Amino acid sequence: MFPQNIRIDVHHHFFLDAQKKAKKNLEVGWRTPDENLPWKPQTSLAAMDKLGVQTAILSPPPMSSSSNIYSSQLCAAYPSRFGFLAGLPFLDDVKGSLEEIAFSLDVLGADGVALISSYGDGNSAKYVADDLYDPIWKELDRRHAVVLLHGAQTPSSTPYPHPWLGVPISEVPNETYKAAAHLVVSGKKRRFHNVNIILTHLGGSTPFLAPRVAALSHYMGCPLTPDEIIEDFKSFYYETALSAHETTLTATATLVPSDRLLFGTDFPAVSIKTAEWYTENLEKYFAGRPLDLANIMRDNALRLFPNLGKSKDQYPSGGQQINDQPHDGPQCTVNL
């Protein structure tokens, strides 16, 4: 169906502990495809070949900085096929997060950083624009870093309405929106403007709710004007995983130009068949605009990740071996 490996997938997970992933799935109402567990590098490589993906940029499990050395070694073993985003520890550990940023970007050669929308549980949870995290954003801004921002699997105060509407389907998209909106109305998106932030899943509900924030948050006291708020929502990048459809792409096109769109699959959290359906929707929508499609599928990512595909052989292995067997590593509770 997709004969040439030309795409760059900026939203691609890996599962280092199948049992703990299965346990997390039960908690949030999701089912990872059986054929994708246990995960091994060949699981992703075979899917990438079928989906026409040349390079996948790996996202680690939340708060799993221990997987960064493994990711770096995987990239060294397959330099043209994988890049990776560094995981950070629990962000309240600001010092540890800053140390991991330096180690991952300077030593391991990470292509960017992966963050989730909030850290902590219940009333103690903090969204990513919390003032406590300003030193982290300041450092990322200094480095002109790329950040993939993924909605956390935060349950609602009420149960999800149906077994077919679990937390990844019903809540994660809104968590992405809340984090993006928090960055905008707090002024952090404007203050740390050198950070290139990619919102997963076309920003979740962000394109639809940005105008609501623009007027109502300004009314509630946000010093930014409605037009300034909309301008800051336009400054994010938006990737297409599990979201590409005529309806959503039309809405997103009214918010940002095509040079702000990136291709993503969310594999292996979903099946190849599911990823194919969204990819076909994306190709169909841009069928009459081949240049825009090429930018979304590949060229925008190459501009955002200029070191993608460069060998990481100079980076330390940490004693870990990369092979085609499942890696018995740290817990991996990857968001969908």
Secondary structure in CASP SS format (residue, H / E / C, confidence):
PFRMAT SS
TARGET T0000
AUTHOR 0000-0000-0000
METHOD secondary structure of the structure
MODEL  1
M C 1.00
F C 1.00
P C 1.00
Q C 1.00
N C 1.00
I C 1.00
R E 1.00
I E 1.00
D E 1.00
V E 1.00
H E 1.00
H E 1.00
H E 1.00
F C 1.00
F C 1.00
L C 1.00
D C 1.00
A H 1.00
Q H 1.00
K H 1.00
K H 1.00
A H 1.00
K H 1.00
K H 1.00
N H 1.00
L H 1.00
E H 1.00
V H 1.00
G C 1.00
W C 1.00
R C 1.00
T C 1.00
P C 1.00
D H 1.00
E H 1.00
N H 1.00
L C 1.00
P C 1.00
W C 1.00
K C 1.00
P H 1.00
Q H 1.00
T H 1.00
S H 1.00
L H 1.00
A H 1.00
A H 1.00
M H 1.00
D H 1.00
K H 1.00
L H 1.00
G C 1.00
V E 1.00
Q E 1.00
T E 1.00
A E 1.00
I E 1.00
L E 1.00
S E 1.00
P C 1.00
P C 1.00
P C 1.00
M C 1.00
S C 1.00
S H 1.00
S H 1.00
S H 1.00
N H 1.00
I H 1.00
Y H 1.00
S H 1.00
S H 1.00
Q H 1.00
L H 1.00
C H 1.00
A H 1.00
A H 1.00
Y C 1.00
P C 1.00
S C 1.00
R C 1.00
F E 1.00
G E 1.00
F E 1.00
L E 1.00
A E 1.00
G C 1.00
L C 1.00
P C 1.00
F C 1.00
L C 1.00
D C 1.00
D C 1.00
V H 1.00
K H 1.00
G H 1.00
S H 1.00
L H 1.00
E H 1.00
E H 1.00
I H 1.00
A H 1.00
F H 1.00
S H 1.00
L H 1.00
D H 1.00
V H 1.00
L H 1.00
G C 1.00
A C 1.00
D C 1.00
G E 1.00
V E 1.00
A E 1.00
L E 1.00
I E 1.00
S C 1.00
S E 1.00
Y E 1.00
G C 1.00
D C 1.00
G H 1.00
N H 1.00
S H 1.00
A C 1.00
K E 1.00
Y E 1.00
V C 1.00
A C 1.00
D C 1.00
D H 1.00
L H 1.00
Y H 1.00
D H 1.00
P H 1.00
I H 1.00
W H 1.00
K H 1.00
E H 1.00
L H 1.00
D H 1.00
R H 1.00
R C 1.00
H C 1.00
A C 1.00
V E 1.00
V E 1.00
L E 1.00
L E 1.00
H E 1.00
G C 1.00
A C 1.00
Q C 1.00
T C 1.00
P C 1.00
S C 1.00
S C 1.00
T C 1.00
P C 1.00
Y C 1.00
P C 1.00
H C 1.00
P C 1.00
W C 1.00
L C 1.00
G C 1.00
V H 1.00
P H 1.00
I H 1.00
S H 1.00
E C 1.00
V H 1.00
P H 1.00
N H 1.00
E H 1.00
T H 1.00
Y H 1.00
K H 1.00
A H 1.00
A H 1.00
A H 1.00
H H 1.00
L H 1.00
V H 1.00
V H 1.00
S C 1.00
G C 1.00
K H 1.00
K H 1.00
R H 1.00
R H 1.00
F C 1.00
H C 1.00
N C 1.00
V C 1.00
N E 1.00
I E 1.00
I E 1.00
L E 1.00
T C 1.00
H H 1.00
L H 1.00
G H 1.00
G C 1.00
S C 1.00
T H 1.00
P H 1.00
F H 1.00
L H 1.00
A H 1.00
P H 1.00
R H 1.00
V H 1.00
A H 1.00
A H 1.00
L H 1.00
S H 1.00
H H 1.00
Y H 1.00
M C 1.00
G C 1.00
C C 1.00
P C 1.00
L C 1.00
T C 1.00
P H 1.00
D H 1.00
E H 1.00
I H 1.00
I H 1.00
E H 1.00
D H 1.00
F H 1.00
K C 1.00
S C 1.00
F C 1.00
Y E 1.00
Y E 1.00
E E 1.00
T C 1.00
A C 1.00
L C 1.00
S C 1.00
A C 1.00
H C 1.00
E H 1.00
T H 1.00
T H 1.00
L H 1.00
T H 1.00
A H 1.00
T H 1.00
A H 1.00
T C 1.00
L C 1.00
V C 1.00
P C 1.00
S H 1.00
D H 1.00
R H 1.00
L E 1.00
L E 1.00
F C 1.00
G C 1.00
T C 1.00
D C 1.00
F C 1.00
P C 1.00
A C 1.00
V C 1.00
S C 1.00
I H 1.00
K H 1.00
T H 1.00
A H 1.00
E H 1.00
W H 1.00
Y H 1.00
T H 1.00
E H 1.00
N H 1.00
L H 1.00
E H 1.00
K H 1.00
Y H 1.00
F C 1.00
A C 1.00
G C 1.00
R C 1.00
P H 1.00
L H 1.00
D H 1.00
L H 1.00
A H 1.00
N H 1.00
I H 1.00
M H 1.00
R H 1.00
D H 1.00
N H 1.00
A H 1.00
L H 1.00
R H 1.00
L H 1.00
F C 1.00
P C 1.00
N C 1.00
L C 1.00
G C 1.00
K C 1.00
S C 1.00
K C 1.00
D C 1.00
Q C 1.00
Y C 1.00
P C 1.00
S C 1.00
G C 1.00
G C 1.00
Q C 1.00
Q C 1.00
I C 1.00
N C 1.00
D C 1.00
Q C 1.00
P C 1.00
H C 1.00
D C 1.00
G C 1.00
P C 1.00
Q C 1.00
C C 1.00
T C 1.00
V C 1.00
N C 1.00
L C 1.00
END
